Amino acid sequence: MNNIIKEREELSYKLKEKAISEGFAISGIASIPGSSRLKLRTEALERWLTKNYHSEMKWMEAERRKNIESLLNGAKSVLTVGFNYLSKEHQEKTKFKIGKFGQGDDYHKVIYKKLKNIGKWINNEIPNCQWKICVDTSPLLEKAWAEEAGLGWIGKNSNLINKKYGSWLTLGFLILTKDLAPDKLGQPLCGKCEKCIERCPTNAITEPFVINSELCIAYHTIENRNENIPELIEKNLNGWIAGCDICQDVCPWNKTVPFNESIEAAPKKWIKNLNAESLNWDEKEWRENLQGSTLKRIKPWMWKRNIKAVLKQK
């Protein structure tokens, strides 16, 4: 029995180290079906949906999101990884602000590629193990499972926070049919701090851990498909045309995060050069610039809408 436990722990360690060698900042393992806290997170999701705080993001209603085992038959463990997207070049201030998460390469593709390499490694090391890659396009309680795997805790701004890397992380998951050694559950360390709540100009954080998308600048600049942005949002944009980092910028845990020096995190040249003249770009120019970017989710007409809304407030 001791040999089986030792082998399980060694394999788990090697898997997490493989994730780090692929370029992830952090990695951890959680057992399925998870702790009792996961049940609380699922109930919190249900309350959030009932209040319609997800607005038009109807994909959040997927029932499969509440059951990780529905994504892979025989699932026993999940490897959770965090990609640090904070680049030194993000510190440059521009007239038009873009969320740091979207300034580099499309993180979905970056994470998927790295996880696929880990999957190939698993095929050699654990031949009978099935695996499935998940990024945030999959119906999965991402932050809750990252917390289960010990990557950090869910902060009052609803982001996953890690002691070393703060919340400048995008998450990825590899669900496995192999029983592995789980890491300790992440413990919340926000304490009495509520800077994220206090500094949100639209009061989108209605209570600790709860975001009302209808009041969120990031939601309206990325997901809102209406011709106009609501007046409350528009008058509080303060330069934001794609996403919003206010609740992360003020977080004390984000003040000493090490930069990712890789080209994957570096801002695209066109992003640093965005200006009012970008309103004159035609569809082709927008699509060429958005190629390979997470921000292609924001259609060219939406970019123009957002830029005009910011200029209106000057």
N, C-alpha and C positions, 0 to 999 in steps of 0.2 A: 504493500500500500504506500509506504514511504517513497519508494522508487517512482511510483505513478505520480504522486504529488510533486516530487522533485522534477520529473520530466515535464509535467504540466507547467510548472513555474518557469523552467528554463525556456520552454517553447514560447511562453507568453512574453518573457523578457526579450527574446530574439526578435519576435514579431514587432514589438514596440521600437526596438532599436532599428529595425529595418525601415520603419516609418520615418524615423528621424533622419536616417541616411538618405531617404528620398527627398528630403527638403522640408519636412513638416517641423514646426517649432516644438510641438508637444504631441504626445500620444498616450492613450490609456485604454483599458479594457473593462467592459461591464458584462455581467452575466445576465442572461435573459431568463425570466421575465423582468428582472430588476427589483429594486427595493420598494417599500411602501410609499416612499416619497414620489415615485413615478405615478402612482395612483392619484396622489394629490395634484401633481402637475396635469394629469389628464382631466381631472375634475375642473381645474382652473381653466383649461382650454375650453371645456364645455360652457362654463359661465361666460367666458369672453365671447364665444360664438353666439350665445343666447342674447347678449347685449348688442350684437351686430357690430362689435368693435373691429371686425375684420373688413367691414364695408363691402367693396366689390371683389375682394380676394376670396372668391367662392371655393377655390381649391383647398382652403384651410378646413373645409367642412368634411373632407374625405374621411370616412370611417376607419380606413386602414391606418390612418395616422395614430390611432389609439392602440394599435396592436402590431408591434414590430414583427411578430411571428407570421403575420399575413404576407410579409414581403419575401420571406424565404422559408420554405418548409423545413422543419427540423432545426431552426435557428437556436443556438445555445449561447453564443457570445457575440459581442460587437466591438470591433476595434474603432476607436474614435480618435480623430486627428484634428489638429488645428494648424492652419496655414497663416503665418504672420504676414499681413499685407501692408505694414507700415514702412513706407520708404522715406529716406531722408529728404527727397525732393518734394514730398508732400508739404513740407514746411513753407514752401514758397507761397506767398499770398497773391491771390488773383482777384480780379473784379467779380468774376463769376465763380461761385464755389461749387465743387463737386465732391460727393462723399468719397472718402479715401478708398473704400472697398472697391470702387469701380474705376479707379484711375489707371490701374495696371492691366495685365492680361486677364481675360475672362477667367475668373477663379473657378468656375464650374469645370472648365477644360483642364486647368492646371491641376486641380485636385483629382479629377477623374484619371488623368494620365498617371499621376503618382500612385494612386490606389490600384490601378491596373498592374503596375509594376510589382506592387506588393502581392497582388493576387497571383501573379506568375511565380513569385517566390513561394507562396503557399502551396501551389501545385507541386512543387518539388519537395518541400519540407513536410507537408501534410497531404499526401496524395488523395486520401479519401474525403477530404474536407471540401464542401461546397461553399461558395461565397457570392455575395452580391454587393455591388458598389452603390452607395447612396450619397447624393449631395442634396442641397436644399430644394431641388426640384422634386424630390421623392416625398411621399406622404409619411413623414417620420417626425416625431417630437425631438428635433435635433438638439436643442439646448438642454433639454431634460436628460437625454442620453449622454451628452457630453459631461453633464454634472454627475451622472451615475458612474461614468468612467474616471472620475477624479480630475478632469481637466480644469475644473474651476467651479464657480457657482453662478447662478442666475442673479444678476444685480437688479436694483430697483428700476433701472431703465430697460429691463427685460433682456439685456444682452448677457452672454456668457462672459464672465470675467475670470482671468487667470492672474495669479500673483505676480508673475514675471512679465507676461505679454498683455496684461490688461484685457480690453475687449477688441483689440485690433486683430481679430482672428476670424477667418471663415472656416467652416467645419466640414469634415468629410467622414464617412462611415463605411466600414466593411463588415457586413453581417456574415457570421460564420456558423457552420454546423458542428464546430469543434468546441468542446468544453474547455475553456481557458481560465487562468487565474485572474480574478477581477481585482481592480484597484479600489482603494478606499473612496467612498462617496465624497464628492466635493462639499466643503462646508462654507456657508455664507460668511463673508467678511466685510460687508458694507457698513455694519454697525449703525450708528445714528446718522451717518452722512446721507443727505438728501439733495446734494447739489444738482444732480440731474433733473430732479423734479422741480426744484426752484428756478433753474435757468431755462427751462423749456418755454419759449416765448408764447406758445399757443396752449399751454397746459395740457399737452397730449398725454402726459403720464398722469392719469386721473387718480391713481393711488399707487403705492409701491408695487412694482412688477407688472402693472397693467397699462397698456397703451391703447388709446382710442385712435384708430387709424384716421378717422374723419378729422382729427385735430392735428395730425402729424404731417410736417413739411415733407419728410422723405416719401411718405405714401403719395401725397398729391403730385409731387414732381416726377415720380416714377410710375405709379400705377393708375392715377386718375386719367381716364380717357375722355373726360368732358372737354368741351371747347374752352371753358374758362376755369380758373382756379378760384375757390371760395375766397371772399374778401378777407376774412380773418387770416387765412394762410398767406394770401398775396401781400398784405401789408406787413407781415412778419418774415418774409423771405430773406431779407438782408443779404442778398447775393446768391442764395442757394438756388441752383437750377437743376440739380440732379442729386437727390439724397439730402441728408443733413447730419452733421457730426456733433451738434451742440452738446447733446447729453453724454457723448463720449469724450469730447474735448475737455469738459469740466471735471471728469471723473479722476480723483486722485490716483487711482491705480493705473492710469494711462500716462502719467507724467514721466516715467523713467523706462518706458518700453524700448528695448533695443531695436534698431532698424533692420529691415530685411534688405540686404545689398543686392539681391538677385534682380535680373532684368525683368522677371515676371511681375515684380511689385512696382517697378518704376513707372511713373505716369507717362501716358502717351504724349507725344509732342503736340498734337493738335489740341489736347486738353489744356496744356499750359498756354496755348496761344488763343484760346477762346476770347472773343470780344464781340462788341455790338455788330461788327461787320459780318459775323457768322450768320446773321439773319438773312444774308444774301446768298448763302450756300444753297445750291439746288439739291434735289433728292439724291442724285448720284454722289455728290461730294460728301453729304452726310453719311451715306451708306458705306462709302469707302473708308471714312474716318472711323466709323463704328465697327468695322470688321474686326473680329477677334476681341471685342470688348463686351463686358457684362452689360454695358450701358446701351447696347443695341435694343434692349427692351423698351427704351424710350424712343418713340418714333420721331422722325425728323420734324413733323408738325408740332409735336409736344415740346421738343427742344426750343422751337421758335416761340411757342406759347409761354414757356417758362422764362426765356430771356426777355421777352416783351414785358412780362409781369414784373421782373426785377427792375428793368429800366423805368417802368412807370413810377416806381417808388423813389427814384433818385431825385 
